[in-house]
Amino acid sequence: MLTKKGKYGLKAAVHLARLAPGASTQVADIAETNQIPKKFLDVILGELRNAGFLTSKKGKLGGYRLARAPEDIIVGEMIRALDGPLAPLPCASRNAYEPCEDCNLSRCEVRLLMVRVRDAIGTVLDTCTLAEMRDLSQDELASFIDYI
């Protein structure tokens, strides 16, 4: 499941993707516009900066901006940077694999299904760019919200 950190990080990144290329904005603006607690957003943006997705500049005219074009930022990579592996269980993870205490790897139906879930999630998130998220129309967003 996507954590609040991952969700807020994506919201902030989309906010930055909607700015003019190369433009930056203050944390307070992102937090207020997207209803994200500022202190929590400070931590999230710092992690995204350390992972190479954002750059920042201190001072009155400073702020955060994307380090690359939105078309070059893969959503799955951002989520992994904030939340870790996409696998719903540690035994289904490629990069952070940990066996379950009760798991027989060759016969565990739960693990086998969770590997399929991991692959499906990865396929969607690793083929979606920040630009695609930015460009979702309000109609698509409204129908999605109605769906959930």
Beta strands, then each sheet from edge to edge (+ up, - down):
strand 1: 54-57
strand 2: 63-66
sheet 1: 1+ 2-
end
